[in-house]
Amino acid sequence: MRSIFLLRSIAAALCLTLAPALHAQSAIVAQRNLSIDLALTIAREALTECRAKGFHTSVVVLDRASQVLVVLRDESANAGTVDMARRKAYTAQLFRGSTAEFQQRTASDPKFAAQRDVTDTLALGGGLPIQSRGEILGGVASSGANPIDDVT
């Protein structure tokens, strides 16, 4: 019984202590996020474009927290393309640029080469950050085309 009273007292004290901070402007962080509808549209358009070029690919869209929002895999794409697309989308989002640029930069400049060692990055073309008003909201990538066409 004493421990319940003690926990309630601590909780009440914390509420009283934190209440002014909760009203402060900097205590609440607002951010824009991709909607699932927009993520689906992006993935569908990317898969449609790949199919139009004759490629059987997978497409992954990540949100701003690098969590998967959408995965679309062509019926004829192999399973490995899903993970590769996820890693490309992550790389594009993390380094704020296309994975083709990342591939070139990290191959040609020794001071950037170690970036390839970051877990889950993949230095292959096919990934782009999703940006709106200068803010990175996620990443999108496809995998399964040849290296030249995976860039576009």
trRosetta pair geometry for C-beta under 8 A, 3 or more apart (Angstrom, degrees):
i j d omega theta_ij theta_ji phi_ij phi_ji
1 4 5.9 -53 -154 32 34 111
1 5 6.6 33 150 -16 65 106
2 5 5.7 -58 -152 38 34 112
2 6 6.2 35 151 -21 68 107
3 6 5.4 -51 -144 37 34 115
3 7 6.3 36 155 -19 65 104
4 7 5.8 -53 -147 37 31 110
4 8 6.4 29 154 -17 64 106
5 8 5.8 -56 -149 38 30 110
5 9 6.3 32 152 -21 64 107
6 9 5.7 -54 -148 35 30 113
6 10 6.4 29 154 -18 64 105
7 10 5.8 -53 -147 36 31 110
7 11 6.3 32 154 -19 65 107
8 11 5.6 -53 -145 38 32 113
8 12 6.2 32 156 -19 65 106
9 12 5.8 -54 -147 37 29 110
9 13 6.3 29 154 -18 64 107
10 13 5.7 -56 -148 37 31 111
10 14 6.3 32 154 -20 65 106
11 14 5.8 -54 -148 35 30 111
11 15 6.5 32 153 -20 64 105
12 15 5.7 -53 -150 34 32 113
12 16 6.5 28 154 -15 65 106
13 16 5.8 -57 -149 39 32 109
13 17 6.1 29 154 -18 66 111
14 17 5.6 -58 -143 40 30 111
14 18 5.8 13 164 -6 68 115
15 18 6.3 -64 -135 46 23 99
15 19 6.2 45 161 -50 61 99
16 19 6.0 -33 -144 1 26 119
18 21 5.2 -65 -160 44 58 114
18 22 6.0 62 146 -31 85 101
19 22 5.8 -54 -150 27 31 113
19 23 7.1 22 157 -13 62 104
20 23 6.0 -64 -159 36 37 107
20 24 6.9 49 146 -36 67 98
21 24 5.4 -41 -155 12 42 119
21 27 5.1 133 155 -94 74 140
22 27 5.4 -147 -121 127 27 154
22 28 7.6 61 -165 -50 59 96
23 27 7.3 51 44 34 21 141
24 27 4.6 98 67 -16 89 109
25 28 7.5 -83 -172 40 33 88
31 64 7.0 -132 152 81 133 163
32 132 6.9 -94 113 79 145 128
32 135 6.6 95 52 100 118 150
32 137 6.3 -57 107 -105 96 116
33 63 6.1 10 -160 -161 100 114
33 64 6.0 -111 -116 8 76 118
33 137 6.6 146 -142 -158 30 100
34 38 5.3 -128 -165 80 84 118
34 39 5.0 89 146 -59 126 98
34 61 7.3 -135 138 159 162 119
34 63 5.5 -144 41 -119 109 78
34 64 7.2 158 -1 -26 92 84
34 69 6.3 -79 95 -55 126 171
34 130 6.6 31 -76 111 131 151
34 137 5.1 124 -48 148 90 115
34 138 5.0 -21 -19 -16 140 140
35 38 4.7 93 56 8 85 99
35 39 6.9 -149 92 -4 44 87
36 39 5.5 -54 -145 40 34 114
36 40 6.2 38 155 -22 66 104
36 69 6.2 -160 -113 -175 68 109
36 70 7.5 131 -155 -58 72 103
37 40 5.8 -53 -149 35 28 111
37 41 6.5 30 152 -19 62 106
38 41 5.5 -53 -149 35 34 114
38 42 6.3 36 153 -20 66 104
39 42 5.8 -52 -148 35 31 112
39 43 6.3 28 154 -16 64 108
39 61 4.3 167 -161 113 94 148
39 63 7.4 -47 -85 -75 140 79
39 69 4.1 -68 -168 119 165 137
39 70 4.7 166 142 -11 106 122
39 138 7.3 -36 -103 102 103 173
40 43 5.8 -57 -145 40 30 109
40 44 6.1 29 158 -19 67 108
40 61 8.0 -122 -59 30 28 151
40 70 5.6 170 -85 -100 54 148
41 44 5.9 -55 -142 37 27 109
41 45 6.2 25 159 -17 63 108
42 45 6.1 -59 -149 37 26 108
42 46 6.4 23 155 -17 63 110
42 61 5.5 106 85 -97 122 138
42 70 7.6 147 68 51 92 145
42 130 6.9 -22 -127 -105 163 132
42 140 5.5 -112 151 -96 126 150
43 46 5.8 -58 -147 37 29 110
43 47 6.2 25 158 -15 66 109
43 59 4.7 152 -151 112 78 124
43 60 7.6 6 -112 -122 112 9
43 61 5.0 -100 -60 -20 103 119
43 70 4.3 -118 -33 120 154 137
43 71 7.8 -149 -142 -117 147 7
43 72 4.8 135 161 -1 117 123
43 140 7.2 -150 -80 -139 64 113
44 47 5.9 -58 -146 40 29 108
44 48 6.1 31 155 -21 65 109
44 72 6.9 130 -81 -56 51 167
45 48 5.7 -54 -145 37 29 114
45 49 6.4 29 156 -19 64 106
46 49 5.9 -56 -150 35 30 110
46 50 6.5 29 153 -17 64 106
46 59 4.5 135 94 -125 124 145
46 140 6.3 -167 -54 164 155 125
46 142 5.5 -166 161 -57 118 118
47 50 5.7 -54 -148 37 33 111
47 51 6.3 34 154 -19 66 106
47 57 6.7 -156 -123 76 68 97
47 59 4.9 -112 -60 -3 89 135
47 72 5.0 -72 -57 110 147 136
47 74 6.6 168 -157 -62 107 90
47 142 7.4 165 -83 -110 55 120
48 51 5.8 -54 -147 37 30 111
48 52 6.3 35 153 -24 63 106
49 52 5.6 -51 -148 31 32 115
49 53 6.8 23 154 -11 62 105
50 53 5.9 -64 -156 41 33 105
50 55 4.5 -78 179 74 89 110
50 56 7.8 143 138 -84 113 7
50 57 4.3 -68 169 25 159 130
50 59 7.3 -169 -1 -57 141 110
50 74 7.4 -120 102 -45 123 134
50 142 5.5 -172 -68 -168 141 156
50 144 7.2 67 -178 73 142 110
50 145 6.2 -129 -143 -56 103 118
51 54 7.5 57 -177 -69 35 15
51 55 6.9 -104 -81 61 28 61
51 56 7.7 53 -102 -92 72 48
51 57 8.0 -125 -54 27 62 91
51 74 6.7 158 -81 -105 99 130
53 145 7.0 16 99 -119 131 131
53 149 6.1 170 151 -169 148 138
55 74 7.9 172 123 -4 62 162
55 142 8.0 86 114 151 137 132
55 144 5.8 133 167 108 104 94
55 145 4.0 -25 -131 -93 154 89
55 146 7.8 -129 -104 -1 120 67
55 149 6.6 -174 -56 114 142 137
56 74 4.3 -146 -159 99 70 142
56 75 7.6 -76 -149 66 115 53
56 76 3.8 -75 -139 89 152 100
56 77 4.5 -167 144 -66 86 69
56 144 5.7 -102 96 159 55 135
57 73 8.0 -119 125 -139 40 53
57 74 5.8 75 48 -2 39 123
57 77 5.5 67 -162 -98 6 136
57 81 6.1 -158 -157 179 53 144
57 85 7.4 112 171 -77 95 130
57 142 4.5 29 157 -179 144 107
57 143 6.0 152 -157 73 94 32
57 144 3.4 -178 -109 52 63 123
57 145 5.7 -22 -74 -34 124 82
58 71 6.8 -7 -176 -171 108 86
58 72 6.7 170 -156 91 60 50
58 73 4.2 -13 -108 -106 98 78
58 74 6.8 -123 -70 12 52 74
58 77 5.0 173 -44 132 81 155
58 81 3.9 144 11 118 113 105
58 82 4.6 -104 170 -81 166 57
58 84 7.7 116 59 59 118 87
58 85 4.7 -134 100 -9 96 146
58 142 6.8 163 81 -152 42 62
58 143 5.6 -14 55 56 90 86
58 144 5.9 116 8 -29 68 127
59 70 7.5 -7 111 116 92 102
59 71 7.4 164 85 -153 53 41
59 72 4.8 1 53 56 97 98
59 73 7.9 -166 24 -75 58 42
59 85 6.0 -154 -128 -165 19 150
59 140 6.9 2 -174 -172 96 92
59 141 7.1 178 -146 91 58 39
59 142 4.8 -26 -94 -96 78 82
60 68 6.2 -63 -163 -128 107 99
60 70 7.0 167 -152 90 42 62
60 71 5.3 -4 -105 -105 80 75
60 82 6.8 103 -60 -163 116 62
60 85 4.1 140 3 123 105 106
60 86 4.5 -89 149 -79 177 60
60 88 7.8 131 51 57 113 88
60 89 5.0 -120 95 -10 102 145
60 140 7.1 178 89 -145 51 49
60 141 5.8 -5 54 57 89 84
61 68 7.6 100 76 -158 50 59
61 69 4.9 -51 101 63 96 105
61 70 4.3 24 39 47 109 101
61 89 6.8 -170 -119 -139 22 151
61 130 7.4 41 -151 -38 95 145
61 138 6.2 37 177 145 80 139
61 139 7.4 175 -152 88 46 46
61 140 5.0 -8 -104 -101 75 87
62 66 5.3 -7 178 -144 136 39
62 67 6.4 138 -156 64 81 28
62 68 6.0 -52 -102 -94 70 42
62 69 6.5 142 -135 3 17 90
62 86 7.3 101 -62 -149 112 69
62 89 4.7 146 -4 135 112 124
62 90 6.3 95 -38 -76 166 63
62 93 5.9 -85 80 -30 130 153
62 138 4.9 178 91 -166 63 92
62 139 4.6 10 46 49 112 87
62 140 7.5 -156 20 -69 71 43
63 66 7.3 -71 69 -1 62 13
63 67 5.2 -11 40 58 106 85
63 69 5.1 104 -45 -50 91 115
63 137 7.4 -57 -161 160 57 69
63 138 5.0 -60 -132 -98 21 115
64 93 7.8 -178 -131 -162 41 129
64 136 6.7 130 -125 114 88 75
64 137 5.3 -65 -68 -159 102 41
64 138 5.6 -79 -58 -66 51 66
66 90 5.5 56 -147 -122 110 91
66 93 6.2 175 -93 92 84 147
66 94 7.4 33 -90 -63 127 92
66 139 7.6 17 -113 18 68 118
68 71 6.1 1 -176 -44 128 101
68 86 6.4 -39 -86 -121 113 113
69 138 7.1 -27 1 -139 132 151
71 82 5.9 37 -162 -146 127 107
71 85 7.8 130 -133 87 85 130
71 86 7.6 -21 -100 -69 110 102
73 77 5.0 -130 -171 67 84 124
73 79 7.9 14 -152 -111 156 45
73 81 6.8 133 -131 82 100 111
73 82 5.7 -40 -80 -75 125 103
74 77 4.2 99 57 -18 89 106
74 144 7.1 -173 31 116 121 169
77 81 4.7 -75 172 44 114 151
77 82 7.8 119 122 -46 123 75
77 144 4.8 -53 -131 -111 110 154
78 81 5.7 115 67 -11 66 99
78 144 7.4 162 32 -116 74 103
79 82 6.2 -41 -173 13 52 111
79 83 7.9 36 145 -4 71 99
80 83 6.1 -58 -160 40 48 104
80 84 6.1 43 149 -17 76 111
80 143 7.9 -103 120 128 71 132
81 84 5.6 -59 -143 43 35 112
81 85 6.0 39 158 -23 69 106
81 143 4.2 180 -159 99 77 99
81 144 4.2 15 -124 -64 143 100
82 85 6.0 -57 -150 35 26 109
82 86 6.5 27 152 -19 62 106
82 143 7.6 -137 -43 57 13 123
83 86 5.6 -52 -148 34 34 113
83 87 6.3 31 155 -16 66 106
84 87 5.8 -56 -147 39 31 109
84 88 6.3 33 154 -20 65 106
84 122 6.3 161 -153 -168 68 170
84 124 7.2 -20 -173 58 110 141
84 141 8.0 -123 127 128 65 128
84 143 3.8 142 97 -147 111 165
84 144 8.0 148 71 -45 130 64
85 88 5.7 -53 -145 37 31 112
85 89 6.3 33 155 -20 65 105
85 126 7.2 -90 -114 134 69 125
85 127 7.7 153 -157 -83 52 95
85 141 4.6 174 -163 101 67 96
85 142 5.7 -18 -118 -140 114 19
85 143 4.0 -133 -59 3 78 106
85 144 7.9 -16 -56 -16 111 92
86 89 5.9 -56 -150 36 29 110
86 90 6.4 30 152 -19 64 108
86 120 7.9 -63 121 -167 94 109
86 141 7.4 -153 -53 58 10 121
87 90 5.5 -51 -146 36 33 115
87 91 6.3 36 153 -22 65 104
87 120 5.3 -147 -123 -179 88 69
87 121 6.6 118 -180 -166 94 12
87 122 3.8 80 124 -15 117 124
87 141 7.8 -78 70 74 46 161
88 91 5.6 -52 -147 35 32 112
88 92 6.4 32 155 -18 65 105
88 99 4.9 -56 -156 -48 89 163
88 122 5.2 -64 -70 73 63 119
88 124 6.3 -70 -94 71 113 87
88 126 5.0 -23 -172 87 162 96
88 127 3.3 -169 155 -51 90 122
88 139 7.8 -169 116 153 59 123
88 141 3.4 155 95 -158 110 159
88 142 7.8 -54 78 46 149 28
88 143 6.3 161 0 -62 138 106
89 92 5.8 -54 -148 37 30 111
89 93 6.3 27 155 -16 64 109
89 127 5.2 -153 -74 -137 35 112
89 138 7.6 -16 177 158 111 82
89 139 3.6 139 178 116 74 107
89 140 5.6 2 -117 -114 108 7
89 141 3.9 -133 -55 3 74 106
90 93 5.9 -60 -148 40 28 109
90 94 5.9 25 158 -19 66 113
90 120 5.3 -30 104 136 158 114
90 121 6.8 -127 103 -96 103 52
90 122 7.8 84 58 12 98 92
90 127 7.9 -53 38 -153 42 153
90 139 6.2 -179 -65 61 20 156
91 94 5.9 -56 -139 39 26 109
91 95 6.1 -11 173 14 64 113
91 99 5.1 70 96 -105 125 103
91 102 5.7 -167 158 86 115 172
91 120 7.8 -157 -56 124 79 72
91 121 4.4 97 -98 -146 102 78
91 122 5.5 -124 -28 44 141 61
91 123 7.2 -169 -155 -74 158 46
91 127 5.6 99 65 81 96 159
91 139 7.7 138 54 -162 45 157
91 141 8.0 59 43 -67 93 149
92 95 6.9 -74 -135 54 18 84
92 96 7.9 90 168 -85 51 6
92 97 6.7 -119 -148 85 66 32
92 98 6.1 -8 -121 -129 106 27
92 99 5.2 -69 -65 -45 91 85
92 102 7.3 -128 -88 -15 54 136
92 127 3.6 -152 -32 138 123 103
92 128 5.2 160 -166 -173 152 2
92 129 4.8 -160 147 -52 92 63
92 139 4.5 141 76 -144 101 116
92 140 7.5 -55 75 48 150 44
92 141 6.3 166 0 -65 132 108
93 96 7.5 16 -180 -73 26 46
93 129 5.2 126 -98 -114 47 86
93 130 7.6 -11 -95 21 96 76
93 136 5.9 130 -153 172 73 128
93 138 6.1 -57 -102 175 129 30
93 139 3.3 -98 -43 -45 103 120
94 118 7.2 -171 142 123 157 152
94 121 6.8 -94 58 -93 146 103
94 139 7.9 -18 -9 -55 63 148
95 102 5.3 99 84 -99 154 121
95 115 6.9 74 -93 179 132 139
95 121 7.8 63 -23 -128 121 126
96 129 5.7 2 -140 -45 40 160
96 136 5.9 -103 -110 -67 85 140
97 101 4.7 -69 143 74 123 138
97 102 6.2 152 86 -50 101 87
97 129 6.6 -6 -45 -5 14 116
98 101 4.6 98 64 5 87 100
98 102 6.9 -147 101 -4 48 86
98 125 7.2 11 158 -137 107 75
98 127 6.6 148 -160 86 54 60
98 128 5.3 -17 -104 -99 77 72
98 129 7.8 -108 -66 2 43 76
98 151 7.7 62 165 -161 133 76
99 102 5.0 -48 -144 39 43 119
99 103 6.1 53 152 -27 68 99
99 122 6.9 1 -151 92 138 77
99 123 6.8 -179 -177 -141 91 34
99 124 6.1 7 141 78 128 41
99 125 5.6 161 92 -121 94 28
99 126 6.0 -28 58 50 133 57
99 127 3.7 69 -21 45 123 101
99 128 7.6 -95 -2 -56 82 42
99 141 6.8 43 -11 -114 139 124
100 103 5.6 -47 -148 31 30 115
100 104 6.6 25 153 -14 61 106
100 125 3.8 34 -80 -109 91 98
100 126 7.7 111 -49 -10 88 42
100 151 4.5 65 -83 -137 139 101
101 104 5.9 -58 -148 40 31 108
101 105 6.0 28 157 -18 68 111
102 105 5.9 -56 -139 40 27 109
102 106 6.0 13 167 -8 64 114
102 115 7.4 -117 -162 116 99 132
102 121 7.7 -128 161 -174 144 117
102 123 5.8 -132 119 -122 97 77
103 106 6.6 -66 -142 43 19 99
103 107 6.2 12 161 -15 60 117
103 123 4.2 129 -104 175 73 85
103 124 6.2 79 -82 -91 135 19
103 125 6.2 -71 6 -51 147 69
104 107 6.0 -66 -145 39 24 107
104 108 6.0 -3 169 0 65 119
105 108 6.6 -72 -137 45 20 94
105 109 5.8 -30 -177 27 62 117
105 112 5.1 -41 142 105 94 163
106 109 7.1 -63 -108 55 20 81
106 112 4.7 -113 -101 122 60 101
106 113 5.5 118 -173 -108 76 39
106 115 5.3 -115 -103 62 123 106
106 116 5.0 132 164 -47 146 102
106 123 5.6 -103 63 -115 136 140
107 113 7.6 88 -95 -105 21 85
107 123 7.2 142 -46 164 96 142
109 112 4.7 50 88 20 106 107
109 113 7.2 -158 94 -39 53 77
110 113 5.2 -27 -147 -9 43 123
112 115 5.3 -26 -180 6 73 122
113 116 6.2 -39 -179 12 52 112
114 117 5.4 -42 -170 22 60 118
115 118 5.8 -19 -170 -9 54 114
115 121 6.9 -87 151 123 75 175
116 121 6.3 -142 -143 97 38 126
116 123 5.3 -32 -115 -31 105 133
117 121 7.9 31 62 44 16 122
118 121 4.6 62 74 -13 95 127
122 127 7.7 114 73 -16 99 141
124 143 7.7 67 99 -115 132 100
124 147 6.8 -100 -159 -125 99 90
124 150 6.7 -9 151 114 99 144
125 147 6.3 100 37 -170 111 67
125 150 4.8 129 95 101 92 91
125 151 3.4 -33 174 -88 149 74
126 141 5.1 74 125 -164 86 91
126 142 5.2 -113 -171 66 107 65
126 143 5.8 104 135 -81 159 61
126 145 7.2 163 -101 43 121 105
126 150 3.8 -41 -69 169 110 97
126 151 6.6 -68 -55 -77 54 29
127 139 6.2 10 -174 177 105 112
127 140 7.1 169 -149 91 62 41
127 141 3.5 -22 -98 -93 81 116
128 139 7.0 170 90 -155 39 70
128 140 5.7 -13 62 62 86 86
128 141 7.1 159 17 -80 58 66
129 136 5.0 -57 -176 -130 128 104
129 138 7.4 153 -165 91 61 37
129 139 5.4 -49 -113 -101 50 77
130 136 7.1 99 69 -162 56 61
130 137 5.0 -69 104 68 101 89
130 138 4.2 3 42 66 125 83
130 139 6.1 -148 -1 -80 87 20
130 140 5.7 79 -55 -14 105 101
131 134 6.8 4 -176 -116 113 10
131 135 6.6 149 -154 72 71 38
131 136 5.7 -40 -96 -97 78 51
131 137 6.8 150 -111 10 23 86
132 135 5.8 -29 70 60 67 91
132 137 5.5 19 15 -19 105 132
136 139 7.8 8 -175 -60 107 78
142 145 6.8 41 120 -2 116 108
142 150 6.6 -149 90 -143 91 78
143 150 6.8 32 -119 -137 46 127
144 150 7.7 146 51 -97 40 109
145 149 4.3 -101 157 94 132 105
145 150 4.4 172 70 -68 101 75
146 149 5.2 69 56 25 81 100
146 150 6.6 -145 87 -19 31 93
147 150 5.7 -50 -134 29 27 116
147 151 7.3 39 161 -32 55 96
148 151 6.4 -54 -176 11 32 113
149 152 6.1 -56 -158 34 50 103
